Each structure stands twice: as structure tokens, then as C-alpha cells.
């Protein structure tokens, strides 16, 4: 029975962890130095070049100064 409970918990955690990627809204995680550490499919569609340009992307240039507050 314990194994089944563990498997269920694992499946639930996996489902929760996948929510950011499944979100229809852009979700972006940025490190303190401005590098994109995560962006979901909606963010990649909304902000082309985000991963390649990372810290030099216009969007990130607007976010990083706010992070320094």
C-alpha cells in the first residue's frame, strides 16, 4: 500500500511541476543577473528570441532594473 501512495504522490507532484509549461500565460524565470532560467511555451511564442538573447532581450532589460529595487 505504501508503494501505491508513493506512486500517487509522485504523479501528483509531476502534474503540479508541469503546470507552468502548460499555462496559456507567459511565465518567465530570470536570475538576478538577467539570464532567463525558465520560460514556458507561451513566453517563447510571445517573446521571440528570449532564450537566445536572454539578458540582452528588450523584455529582460526592462525587468532587471525592477529586480534591483
Buried (B, 14 or more C-beta within 10 A) or exposed (E): EEEEEEEEEEEEEEEEEEEBEEEEEBBBEBEEEBEBEEBBBBBBEBBEEBEEBBEEBEBBEEBBEEEEE
